[in-house]
Amino acid sequence: MRTWTGGRVSSSGAAASTRGVRFRAWLLEGLSDQAKQYQGPHAEAPVQEKGQRWWRVMCLTGLDYFSTLGYQPGIAALAAGLLSPVATIVLVAVTLFGALPVYRRVAQESPHGEGSIAMLERLLSFWQGKLFVLALLGFAVTDFMITITLSAADATAHLVENPHLHSSLSGKQVTITLLLVALLGAVFLKGFSEAIGLAVVLVAVYLALNVVVVVNGIWHVLKAPALVTDWSSALTAEHGNVIAMIGVSLLIFPKLALGLSGFETGVAVMPHIEGDPEDTEERPVGRIRGARKLLTTAALIMSAFLITTSFITTVLIPKAAFEPGGEANGRALAYLAHQNLGSTFGSVYDLSTIAILWFAGASAMAGMLNLLPRYLPRYGMAPHWARAVRPMVIVLTLIAFLVTWIFNASVDAQGGAYATGVLVLISSAAIAVTIAAHKAGQRRGTIGFAVIAAVFVYTTGVNISERPDGVKIGACFIAGIMLVSFLSRIMRAFELRVTDVVLDDTAERFVRDYIHRPIRLIANEPHNRDLAEYQEKKREIQAHHDIPAEADLVFVEVIVRDPSEFESVLTVHGEVLYGRYRLLSLESASVPNALAALLLTIRDRTGQLPHIYFEWTEGSPFAHLLGFFLFGQGEVAPVTREVLREAEPDRSQRPRVHVG
């Protein structure tokens, strides 16, 4: 704000104003490009950044996927006990023959990072489609947000349980986790351009250290064959035969679902993958091929690690150590690293695990920053600034703070919500590709994907019944997204929500006729569209507004196609009815917004202020407002005037609205 001292602007006030402008420019950097990207096919395409090789992007999604090795063996041991290796083999089978084929198809059908949500969005229109997408977005946010908070909490567990730091850090888990989340947010506020390079280093080091731990663990097992004999005997005594083991493993499988967590992130980061030189946004063949290589390679690497780590941790670690408060709880491989390879190597392993778990939230944050701006602003269900990266980072970081505080930075407490989000998204993806295969006439593919979908729907149902807290947390995210979305939609209801105005040749000719005189439009709600309707409408308007009989009037009608859409392209068709009445017919998502956009377009093209004439609508004002909000209609005249008032602050340049 300016302060006046002796007729001069205070330097401190000017400096503060300059800092404010710079801060706003920094905060909203890239907003215009993001807006162009998400407005639709008529928007100018933003400059596309050069992508990265698929294996480098795999390391970005691998931050989420591979980092689950930090806690997955411990979760499997708690859930399955001695059966952990067998149950993990079932998990790997579902990964390779279920989730992987599904997401390879998702990558083909939705190559711009929207994932299965975009595929399902195309199946439903109007408000039911929007509500369905919002619900799926709620589970996606649950998955990605809990990825951030759970990974940070597990990184804290590795830090606190380190023998050199335990005494000084014990009891400070929440504070440390909040610091890690804040540091992640700071990375995104600074800029994420170098993140993939950092991800490559972190993943390479982490996997190399895990290879050392696994090879050393297998060597310890080979040195003491009695360990395997004792485990096998106890397993047989507990479950009887192999068929019984597999049956129990299938029942336990939903509890191990965290091992599937990387697939949705894998398709969310697809826009970062470098395509072929001849790729287009409509047909990014190279990007799709790279994404499928990414998904397959990551799944094979993770499957090998899951099987070997579950075996060595089950055989080498006492059962009591896995229990809550035990030394191996949430950090089974770190326990082996310290026990078998010494404190120095163990500390290096801890440091690597902490780094990858902390940065695992980066792939989740990148997924949300790619996903949410593609839907909410387009639905009118988020402010304009939601298309900019930095404001979204701040909001998401604050939500992560809240989640960390609510769950007291506990890994176990967040596991149910994480698994629910993962399984709902994989189930929706399986259903989406089943429908896509059916529409493509692929009978074998339809049957195969339907079986996979049934497996994941069953798994999701079992997980929800056993851990209902997960779906409750997901429901909280859904409710939060819907509440914020509808409040934003209401607050933005009077915006000029037209991205482009396209006039056909006849409409162009009508408009050009009024370059030297103002055009007078009659807003008509079409009914029978017979001659009598237009004759009667013209007589009423002339009588109510005292317009001379010889005045030149043009009818304008709006056809609402999908009122749930927020932004749309306005198409204008001109025609002559019954040889005497000129008509401009519009197609849009909202009647008042379409009329306001047409009036401003006519003003700009002719230099004349157009006039439009309405009749008052009978009925409850509240019902009309609700009708406008839900169906794009209602009391058209005052809403059209309000849209014009917001779009054109200068009253002298505002088209004239007449109501009688």
N, C-alpha and C positions, 0 to 999 in steps of 0.2 A: 504494500500500500504506500502511496506517496504521502510525504509529510512536507508541509510548506513552512519555510523559515525565511522571512524577509523577501518573499516573492520567488525564492529559488527552491528547487527540489532538493531535499536532503540527500547527501551522497549515500548515507547509510540506507535510506529508503530505496534509492535507485539500485544499490548493490543487492539489497534483499530481493527486489523485484527481479533483477537479472538472475540471481541464484534460483529463484522460484521457476522462472522460465526454463532455465537450463535443466533443473531437476525434472520438470514435467516432460521436457523433450527426451531426457535420458530414460525416464520411466516408461514412456509410451513409444520408445524407439521400435520401428518396424510395424507399427499399427496399420499404416496405410497399405503396406504390402500384404499383411495378413487379411485385411478387409477385401482386397482384390482377389485373394486366393479363395476366399470362402463365399463370395457373393454369388457365384454361379457362372454359367457358360458365357454370359454376355459381358462379364467383367474383364478388364484388361489383365492378362496373365502376368504375375510377378516374375521377376528374374529368378530363375532356378539356380540354387547353389549346386556346385559339382558334388556328386555323391562320393561315397567311400566304397572300397572293395568289400564284397560280402563278408569275407572272413573277419575284417576289421569291425564291421557292424555287428557280427556275431558276438564279438567280445563285449559290445555295449549291452546287448540283450543277455549275454552270459553273466553280466554282473548280477542280474536277478537269478537266472537259472542255476549257474554253477555255484553261487554263494550259498544255495540251500544245503550244500554239503556241510556247511558249518553246523546245521542243526538236524538235518534229515535222518542221519543214522541214529541219533539219540531218540528222535520221535518214533522211528520204526522199532527200536528196542523196547521203548515204553509200551507201544501199542501191541506188538506181537511177541515180545519176549524171545524165547529160543527160536521161534518161527520167523524171526525178522528176515533172514536171507531169502527164505522161500516167498514170503509176502512181498519182498522187494523185487523178486523175479516176476511176480504177477504184475507189480507196478510197471516194470520195464516192458512187459508184453503189452500192457494197455497203452504205454507211451508209444512204442514203435508201430503197433498195428491198429491203434485207435486214434490217439491225439495227433500223431504225426501226419497220417493221411488226411485227416480233417483240416489241419492248418495249412498243408500244402495246397489244398483246394481253396481255402480262404485267401491265401496269398494270390492265387490266380484270379479269383472273383472280385477281390477288393484290394488292388495294389497300391492304394494311396494312404494306407495306414489306418483306415477306419475300422478294419476287422469285420467280424461277423455282424456287428451292430448295423453297418451300412447295408449288408445283405438282407437282414431282416426288416430294415426300414422300408425297403422297396416293396415289401409284401403288403404293408398296411398304409392306408392314407388317412387324411383327416386327423381328428384329435386322438383316435385310438392308436394311430401310428406314433404320434408324438409322445403319448403317455407310455407306450411300450418302450420306446427308445430311452426316455428318461429313466424308466425302471432299470433297463440294462446299463445305462450310464452310472446309475447308483451302485450296481454291483461291480462295474469296472473301476469306479473310484474306490470302492471298498478294497478291491484287489490291489490296486496300485498304491493307495494310501497306506494300507497295512504292510505292504512291501517295504515302504520307507520306514515306518515306525518299528516293525518287527525286526527288520535287518539292523537298524540302529540299536535296538535293545539287545540283540544277540551280539553285536559288536561290543557293546558295553559289558555283557556277560564275559566275553573272552578277555576283555581288559581287566575287569575286576578280579577274575579268577586266576590271573597270572600270578605265580608264586612271589614274584618280586614286587607286585603292586597291590596284592590283596589287602594287606593290613591298612594301607593308606587310602584306598578307594572304596572299601567295603561300606555299604549303606548310602552310597552316592549315585546309585544307578540312574535315577530319574534325571538328576542334574547333568550327568555325563551324556545320557541319551538326548536330552534337549540340546546340548551343545553340538552333538553330531548332526542332528537335524538342522540346526541353524547354520552349521558350516556347509551342509549340502545346499541349502537355500542360497547361501552367499555365492557358491560356485555358479549357480544359474543366474543370479543377479549380475555377476561379473561378465558372464558370457560362456556359452557352452561349446564354442568352436573347437576347443582342444580336448574335449571330453573323450572322444573316441580314441585318440592317441593314448590318453591316460588309461582308458579301459583296456586297451591291448596289453599294456605293461602289467596292470594289476591282474588280469586274467591269466596271462602267461606265467607270471611268478607263482600265483596261487595254485594253478594246475600242476606246475612243476613240483612244488612242495608237497602237494597231495600225492603225486606219483611216488615221491620218496617215502611218505608215510605209509602208503599202501604196500609198496614193495617190501619195506621193512617189516610191516605187519605180517605179510605172507611168509617172510623168512622166519619170523618168530613162531608162526604156526607150524611151518615145516620142521623147525627144530624140536618141537614138542608135539609129536603126532597124537599123544594122549589127549590133548585139548580137543581135537576134532572128534576122536572116539567118544570122549565124554559128552560132547555136545550132541553128537548123532544119537547116542544111546538115550540121553535125556529127552531128545526130541521125539524119538520113537515111542518111548514110554509115555510121553504126554499126549501124543496125537495118534499113535497106532500105525497108520500106513500113509503112503504118499497121497492117495486120493483124499483122505481126511485132511491132510496138511493143506492141499490145494483148496479144498472147500473152506476151511477156516481162513486161509489167506484171502479168499475172495470176500469173505465177510469183513475182514480187517482192512481191506484195501482202501475204503473211504478215509480211514484215519491217516493214510500215507499220501493223501492227495497233494500235499505241498510239493511233492517231487515232480508235479506237472506244471509248476508255476511259471515257467518261462515262455510258454507258447503264445499267449496273448501279447506279451511284450514283444515277442519276435515279429509279429505282423504290425504292431504299432510303430516300430522303428523302420519299417520298409521305406519311407521317403528318404532315408539317409543312404540307401543302397545305390551305388553307381549302376546305370543301365548301359545299354548299347548306344552308339552314336546315333543310330536311326530310331531310337525309342521316341515315342510321343506320349503325352499325358493320357491319351485315350488308349494307347497300346504300348505300355512299357514292358516289352517282352524281356529285355535284359534284366530289368529290376525284378520281375517275377522269378526268372530263373535263378538269380542270385539269392532271393529270399528263400526259395525252396532248398537250395544248397545250404543256406544258413540253418534252416530248421532241421534238416536231416543230420548235418554234421554235429550240431549242438546236442540233438537227441542221442546220437550214437556215443558221443563222449560222455554225456551224463549217465547213460545207461551202464556203461562200463564201470564208472566210478560208483554208482549206486550199489551195484551187485557186490563189488569187491569191498567197499567200505562197510556195508551192512554185515558182511561175513566176518571180517577181522574184528570189528567192534563187538559183535555178539560173542565171539569165541574168546577174545582177549580181555574184555572189560567185565568186572563183576557186576551182577545185576543191580546191587544196591547203589552203585555209583551213578546209575542212570536216573534214579529217583530224584524228585525235587529236592534241591539242596545238596545233591551229590556232586562229586567233582567232575563227572562226565555229563551232567545234565545240560543239554543245549550245546555241548562242546566235546563230543565223543572223540573226534579225530585229534583235536588239540590235546586231549588227555593222553592219547597214545603217543603223540609227538613228544610231549614232556617225559612220559614214562620210559619210552624206548630209545629216544634219540638225544635225550639230555636237555637240560634247562636252556642252554643257549639256542639250540635248534628250535626247541619248543617256543621260546620267546619270539624268534623270527617268524615261526608259523603263526603265532598269535597276532603278530603285527600285520602279516599278510592277510589273515582272516578278518581282522578288524577293518583293514583298508577296503577289502572287497565288499564286506557286509555294509559298511558305511556308504560306499559308492554304489551299492546295489540299488539304492533309492534313486540314483540318477536315471537308470533306465525306466523306472516307474514314473518319475517326474516327467521325463521326456515323453512317455506314453500319454500322460494326462494332458500335457501341453499340446500334443498333436491331436488328441481326441476331442477334448471339450470345446475348443474354438470352432470345430467343424460342425457342431450341432447347436449349442446354446445360443450364440449370437444370431445364427440363421433363423432360429425359432423366435427370436425376439426375447429370449429368456435369459439374457445376460447383458450387462452394459457394454457399450462399444469397447471400453478398455479391456474387456475379457479377451479380445483378439490380440492384445499385446502380451509379450512373454513375462515381463517383469512384474506387473500387477498380479498376474495369475500366480507367479512364483511366491509372492508375498502371502496371498490368500491361502494357497496350498500349504505353505510352511506353517502358518498359524493354525490351520486345521490339524496338521501333524503334531504340533505342540499339544493341542487339546487331547488328541487320541493318546499320546504318550502319557499325559498326566492322568487321564481316566484309567488307563490300564496299568499304571504304576510301572511302566517300562518292563512289563513281564512278557517273555517270549511265549510261555504256555498259555497265558490268558488271551493272546491275540491269535493263536493258532486256529481256533474255530472260525473266526471271521475271515481269516486269510483263505482257509480251505473252501469256505462257502463262496467267496468271490471268485476263486479260481474255477471251481466246479460249475457254477452257474454260467460263467462265460464259455467254458469248454462245451457245456451242454447246448447252449444257444448256438455255438459255432457248428456243432454236429447236426443240429436240426436245420440250420441254414444251408449247409452243404447238401443235406439230404433233399431239401426242396429244390436246390439248384440242379442237382443231378436228375431229379424227376422232371423238371421243366426242360432239361436238355435231352430227354428221352433215353437216358442211360440207365437201363433196367438193373444191370448188375451193380452199378455204382449206387443206385438208389437203395437197393437191398442192403449192401454192405454198410453204407453210411447210416441207414436206419438202425441196424444192429448196434453200431457204435454209439449212436444217439441214445438208444435204450439203455446201454451200459452206463453211460454218463448220467442220464436222468435218474437211474436207480441209485447210483453212487451219490448223487446230489441229495436225493431224498433221504438216504440213510444218514448222510453227514448231518443234515438239518435235524433229523429226529434225535440223533445222539448228541449233537451240540447245537441246540436251538439258539444259543447266544450269537452264533455266527449270522444267522438270518435276521436276528433282531438288530444287530449292528448294521447289516446291509440295509435293513428297512429304515434305520435312522438316516443313513446317507441318502437313500431314495427320497425320504420325506424332506430332508434338507434341500436337496436339489430341486424338488418340485415346488417347495415353498418359495425359495429364492427365484426360481424360474417364473412362476406365475406373478409374483410381486413385480419382477422386472418387466414382464409382459404388460402388466397394467400400467406401470409408470411410463412405458415407451409406447403406449397405445396410440398416442396422437402424433407420433413421428411420421414424416413423409416416407413411407416404407416402400418406395418404388426404386429399383436399381437402374431401370432403363425404360424409356418410352419409345415404342416402335409403331409408326404410322404407316398404313398401306398407301398405295398411290391415290386412291379416292379420298382418304382422310387428309392426305397432304394437300390435295387440290382444294378441299373445303377450307382448310386453314389459310392457304394462300389468298383465298378470296377476301379475307378480312384484314389484309395488311393495312388498309387505309380507313377502316371503320371497325368499331368494337363488335365482337361476336356476342350474340345472345343465345344462351343454351337453356333448354328445358330438361331438367332431370326427370326421367320417367322410369318408373318401375314396370317392366314389361309384364303383360298378362296374356291376352289373346293375340296381341299385335295385329289386330285388324284395323281397317280404315277408321271405324267409329272410335276406337280407343285413342288414336292420335288426334282426331278432330276434337273430341271432347277435352282432351288434355290441353290442347292449344287454347281452346275457348276459356277454360278455367284459369290458365296462367295469365292470359290477356286481361280477363276481368279482374282478377285479384291484384294485379300489379299495374293496371291502367296502361297497358301496352297497346299502341295503335294496331288496328287490324292488319294494316299493310306491312307491319314490321317483319323483318326477316329473322326467323327463329330456327334453330337447329336442335333436334332432339339428341339426348345423350343417355345411353343405357349401359349399365354395368352387369356383367355376368360373373358371379362369384364361383370360381372353380374349386379351390381348396382354402376355406377360411382359416384353417389352422396354420398355414404358411404365414410367415411374418414379412419377409422381403420377397418381392416378385417383380418380374418384368411386365410392364403394362403394354399390351398389344391393342391397337386402335384400328378398327375397320370402319370404313365409310361406305354408305349405300344410300340410295334414293328409294323411298317407299311410296308406292302407289302413284309414282310419277310426280309427286309434289313435296314430300317431306324428306328433308335431309336428316340423316341419322349417323351419329358416331357411336359405335358399339365397342365397349371395352371388356377385356377379360383380366381379372385381377383377383387378389385374395381378400380385398376389402373395398366396399363401395365408396366411403368417404375419402380414403387415401387415394383411390384411383381417380376420383373426380378432382381432388386437389392437384394431383400430379398433372392431369390433363390441362387444367386451367393455367398452371404455371408454365407448361410447355407452350401453350398457345400464346401466352404473354411474351415469352422469350422469342418466339419465332415471328410474331407479327408486330411487336412493339406496342400493341394495344392491350388495355386492361379488359379481359373478358367478363361478362356478366352471366350468372347462372341463377335460375329460378326454381324454387322448391315450394311444395305444399307442406304444411305441418302434418306430422304423423300422430294419429290418435293412440292413446294407451299410456301405460305407466313409464315414466322416464327411467326408472331402475331397470325394468324389463328391456327397454330399448338399449340401455347401456350394456346389459348382459348379452343381448343379441349382437351388438357390435363387437364385443370382446370375443365371443365364441363363434359367431357366424358371419362376421364382417358386414353386418347390416345394422338395423336399428333406426334410431332417429338420425337421419343422414345429414340434414341441413346444419345443425349446430356443430356436429363433429367435423364436417367438411371445413367449416369456418375456423374451428380450433386448429385443425391440421395446417391450414393456410397461415394462421397467426404464428404458429411455431416455426413454419418454414420460411416465412417472409416477415421479419420484424418491422419493416418500413410499411406503414399503413398506406402511404400514397402509392406504393407499388404492388399492393395486395389485390388480387382479383376480387370482384364484387359478388357477394352472396346475398340473394333476396329470398325472403320467406313470407308466404302469405296464406 
